[in-house]
Amino acid sequence: MLKNKFKVITMLLVIMMTLSITIPVVRAENETNNAQTTNPVIDDPEADDHQQTNTGATENATNSNTTSPEGTANQTPAEGTENAGSQETTSEEDGFKKSDIYLSGDNVTIDYIVDGNLFVFANSVTIKSQIGGDAFIIAKSITVEAEGYIYSNLFAMADSIDIKGAVCDVYAAADNINVSGYIYRDMKAGCSDLSISGVVGRNAFVDCNNINFTQANNESSENEGEPSITAQGSIKGNLNYSSSKELSIPEGSVAGETKYTKSSSQSNSFSFKDALFSLVSTIVTAIVIWLLCSWLAPKFIDKATMLLTKKTLPVIGFGILSPIVASIVAIILLILGITVPLGFLTIAILFTLIAISSSISIITVAKLICAKLKMEENIKFLGIIVATCIGLWVIGLIPFIGSIVDLLAVVVGLGIVTSNLFLKNSSAEKE
């Protein structure tokens, strides 16, 4: 199972993605760059683990033209040229980016140095250069080529992830993960199949069906039913994994201890399409609920934020007690016979509130973020709602922690609705 530390770092992902809404997001299609680049000097706290080349990077690199898929150079941002939203950022032709980068598109290739964080939403993503900060990527396929180097964390969700280069830490959810390069520190992942022909420098925490230790040339073992292993595929620290059944870990592939935990689920497979459909459903539901609230009850969202910030404990209390009380009332109404229709109506209302409660929590949190960042435009509020949906969805992918957070969102949403009714004339509203 993944450690609780994953929750903290995932919350950081929510904040980073939320802040990115205020910066222009760019569509990039098959980015290419012919500029010659050098390695930036980035301090590494794990100096003993890393073997880095401290080569100075030139900020004022020689300009060279960038060719788009249509063969047009020097496009404007509206035409597809990447824009990081910072005046300090150099152009793409320089081969060096001095700030965070935000990209979306079909096939995105990063072959220029990024001295900042990288945010990408695309069909396929290929990294062929150095990323000085964290990389946050949602794509169908993600490849870190041999020349690719992510100096900090890789947060990834994809159908397949192939790490041929070097990454500091990996936090991933995918169907298939292949590590033929080097992960300097820890790997925390949930997947169906994990193949390691490279090296994990410290510990691995994985939730998966199969773990295969293979040679770099992908030679298989003589026994088809058993994973293959050579000295090239290894974990230098401990291996903590969960699965529906205990796996055969070849001797010598894990330098530290190997700990197995039986998974509660029968299948650990990860479906990118199902996860993406779940994300889209969450976003659409939240937007529809927001539009309905704005139309039917314009003051509801403001009341909800006030209740959540000033009456947090009563809100949680109402969220826990309301389904219990509603269930008891429904049972009594059904038993009385004459009030059976009212009993079914109570059950229907309860299930409806449960269905929209997560969206209510998302909208309320988004409103609080907008108030903190002093955003009043509806379009920005819409962007914050989308970012909050993505954040909650990402946390939901984490085993155990995700279930707790999802349940908390339901409880808070129910509490906001019911406390808004019963605390309507209380001092909370007057404040």
N, C-alpha and C positions, 0 to 999 in steps of 0.2 A: 504494500500500500504506500501511497505517497505521503511524505511528511507534512506536518502542519505548516511548515515554513512555506510550502507551495501556496497556501492561501494568502499569505501576506504579499508575496510577489505577484500573484494574480490580481490582487486588489490594486497594485501599482499599475498593472496593465490597464485596468479600468480607468484610472486617473489619467494615464498618458493618452489613451484613446479619446477620452472626453475632452482633454485640452486640445487635441488635434482638430476638433471640429471647428475651432475658431480660425484655423489656418487653411488656406486654399488646398484642396485635395486635387491631385493631378492624375490624369489618365495617361498611362504610358503603354505603348504598344511596341514590343520587341525592341527595347532600347539597346543600342550598340554604341560603343565608344572606342575610337582608335587612338586616343591619346595615351602617351607613355606616362606611367605613374611610378612613384617610388613609395616605399613603406613609410607611414607616419610614425612618429615617436609617441607611443602611448605607454604610460606607466602601468605596470602589471603588479598587483599586490601579491600574486602567487609566483614570485620570481623564481623560486626553487623548482616549481612545476613547469614553468614555461621556458622554452628555448626560443627567444625572440631575437630578431635582428634589429638593432636600434639604428635604423637608417633614417635620416632626416627627410621630411617631406617638404616640398616647395609649394607654398601657397599660390604663388603667381606662376603656375605652370604655363607652358607654351600652348596657345590656343590652337585647337584643331577642330575641323568640322565634324558634326555628328550626323549620321545618316539615319533617317527614319525608315520605317518599313516601305513607305512610298518613295523613298529616295530624296526627300526634301530636307535640306539642312536649315538650321536656325529657325525653327518654328516658334510661334508664339505659344503661351500656355494653353490657349483655347484650342490650338491645333494639335496638342499632344506633347509638347515639350515639358519636362519635369520642372516644377517650381516648388521650392522648399518653404516658401513663405517668409523668407528672411532676406533683408537687404545685404547682410554680410556674406551670404552664400555666393560662391563664385559660380560661373556658368558651367553647364554640363561638359562643354568642350575642354575645360581646364583639367578634367579628370580628378577633381578634388572638391568635396562638399564640406563646408565648414558648419553645417547645422543639421537638424533633423530632416529626414526625407520622407515624404508621404506619396505613395504610388498606388495606382490601380490599373487594371488592364487585363489582356488575355495572356500573353507571354511576356514576362518582365525579366530582363537580364540586368544585373547590377555588375558592371565591370569598371567602376570608378570608385575611388576611396571615399568613404562616408565618415567624417569625423563627427559623429553624432548617432542618434537612434534612427532605426529604419522601420517604417510601417508600410506593409504591403498587403493588398487584397487583390488576388488575381487567380487565373486558371493554373498557370505554372510559373514558378519563380526559380531563377538560377543566379547564384551568387558567385562571382569570379574575382572578387576583390576583397579589400579589408573594410570591415565595419567596426568603427571605433567604440560604439555603444551597444545597446541592446537591439535585437531584431525581433519585431512582432509581425508574424506572417500567417495569413489564412489563405490557403491555396489548395488546389487538387494535388499538385506535385511540387515538392520543394527539393532543390539540389544545391548543396554547397560543394562547389568544385574543388579540385586539389589545390588550386591557388587561392581559394576563398578562406578568409580568416575572420571570425567574429570574436572580438576581444572580450565581449561580455556575455550576456545570456541570449539564448535563442528560445523564444516562445513561439511554438508552431502548432498548427492544426491542419492536417492534410490527409489525403488518401495514402500518399507515399512520401517518405522523407529519406533522402540519401545524403549522408554526410561523408564526403570524400576529403574535405579539408580539415580545418581546425576550428573548434568552438570551445569557449570557456565552460559554460554550463548549458544543459539542454533541458527544457520543459516542454514536452510534446504529447499530443494525442493524434494517433494515426492508425491506419490499418496495417501498413508495413513500414518498418524502420530499419534502415541499413546503415551501419557505422563501419566504414572502411578507412576512415581517417582517424582523427585524434580528438577526444573530448578531454580537455585538461583536468576538469574537476568532476562534478557530479552530473548524473543523468537521471531525470525523473520523467517517466513516460507511461502512458497507457496505450496498448496496441494489441493487435492480433498476433503478428509475427515480428520478432526482433532478431536481426542477424548482425553479429559482431565479427568483423574480420580485422578491425583496427584496435584501438586501445581506448578504454575509459580510465582516465588517470586516477580517479578516486572511487567513489561509491556509485552504485546503480540501484535505483528504486523503481521497479517496473511492475505493471499489472498486465499480463499477457497470456496467450495460449502456448506459444512456442518461443524458445530461445535457442538460437543456433550459433555456435562458435565455428567460424570457417576460416579458410586460408584467404589471403588477399586475391588469389586467382580463382576463388569460388570452387575449389575442389571439394567434392562431397566425400563423406566417409564411406567405408565399405558396407556398413549396415545402413540401409535406407531408412530404417525406423529410428535411428539414433542420430543426434546432432553430431556434426563433425567438428574437429578442434585441431588447431596448431598453436604454436607459441605466438603467432601474430595476432590472433584474436583473444583479447584478455581484458579482465577488469582488475586494476591494481589495488582496489580497496575491497569493500564488502558488497555482496549482492543480496538485496532484499526483494523478493518477488512474490507475487500472489497469482494463483492460477486455479483452475478447476481441479487439476491434479498435479502431483509433484513431478517436476521435469528432471531429466537426466542431465546433470551438469558435469561435463568432462573434467577429470582431475587436472589441476594445474591451470585451468582457465580463469579461476578466481583466486587472487592472492590472499584475500581476507576471508571472512566468514560468509557462508551462504545460509540465508534464512528464508524458509518457505512458509507462506500463509495461505490457507485454502480460501479461495474466492467464494463468496456467497452466491454469485451468479453462475449459471451453467456455461455461459459464453462470454469471452472477453473481447470479442470482435468489435471493431469500430467501423461504423458506416459513415463515410463522409457525406453522402447524399442525405441520409436521415438526419444527421447533425445539422446540415445546412438548411434542410426543410424546417427543422425545429427552430432555428434562429430566425428564419423568415417569418414563421408563424408568430413567434414572440414579438417581433418588431411590428408586424401588421396589426396584431391585437392591441398592442399598446397605443399605436397611432389612432386606431378607431375609437378606443375608449377615451383618449384625450379629446378627439374631435366631438364626441358625444357629450363629454363633460363641459367643453367650451360652449356647446350649443344649449344644452338643457340646464346646466348648473354652473354658470361662469365663475361663481365664488367657491366652488367645491375644492379646487386644487389649492387655493390660498389657505382655506380652512384646514386642509389635510396637512400641509407643511407646518402650519402653526401647531396642530395637535401632535404631530410626530416630534417636533423639537421641544415643545413645552409640556407635553403630557405623554411622554414616551411610555412609562410604566402602565398607565391606564389603557393606552392604545394596545399594548401587548396583552394586557389582561382581557380586554374585550375580544381580541383576536383569538385567544385560547378558549374563552367561555362561550362565545356566541355560537359556534357549531355544536357544542355540547347542549346548551339550552335549547337551540332550535331543533335538535334531534329529539330531545325529550318532549318538547311541545308537539312535534309532528307525530310521535308515537301515541301520545294521549289523544290527539285529535282523530287518529286512525282507529283507536280502540273504542271511542265513544260512538262510532258508527254514523251518526247523523252529520258529523263534521269531517267525514272522510275527504271530501273535496278540498277542504281547508288544509288537511294534513298533507295531501299531495302537493298543494300549492306551496306550503312551507318548505317541503323537501326540494321542490323546483327552485325556489328562491335561494335556498342554502347552496345548492350546487352551482347556481349561476354566480353567486358571490364568490364562491371558491374559484370558479373558472377565471374570473376577472381580477381576483385579488392581487396576483403577481403584477399585473399591468398597473394597478393602482399604486403599488409600492414603487414600481419603476418610474411612473410619472411624478410621484411625490419626491423621490430622490433627485430626479432630473430638475425639478423646480428648485430644490435646495441648491443644487450645483449652479444653476443659472443665477440665483440670488447671490451666491458667493462670488461668482465671476462678473456680476452686474450686467447680465445679458437680459434684454427685454424683448428683442425681436423674436417673433414666432418661428422664423426659419431656423434661428440658432437653437431655440428651445426644442424644435423637432430634431435637430442634429444631436443634442444632448440626450434625448430620449433614445435615439438609435444607438448611441454609444453606451448608454446604461444597459440597454437590452443585450448588447454584445458582451458587456462585462459580466452580467448575471449568467448569460448562457455559457461563457467560458468557465466560470466557477462551477456551473452545473456539471461540467464534464469531469471534474475531479471526483474520484471515488470517495464516498462517505462524506467528505466536506461539502461536495456539491448538493447532496441530498439535504443536509442540514440547512444550507443557505436557501435552497428552494422552499423548504418548509417555513423558514423564517419569513421569506417574502410573502407567502400565503397568509401567515399569521398577522403580519403587519398590515397587509392589505385589508383583511377582514376587520382588524381592529380600527383602521382608519374609517371605514364605512360605518361600522356600528357605533363607534364613539362619536362620530360626526352627528349621528341621530340622537343619541342619549345625552351627550354633553353639549347639546346645541345652545342651551341657555345658560351654560355654566360660565365661570370666570375665565375659562380657557378661551372661549370665543371673544370675550370682552377685551382680552389682552391683545 
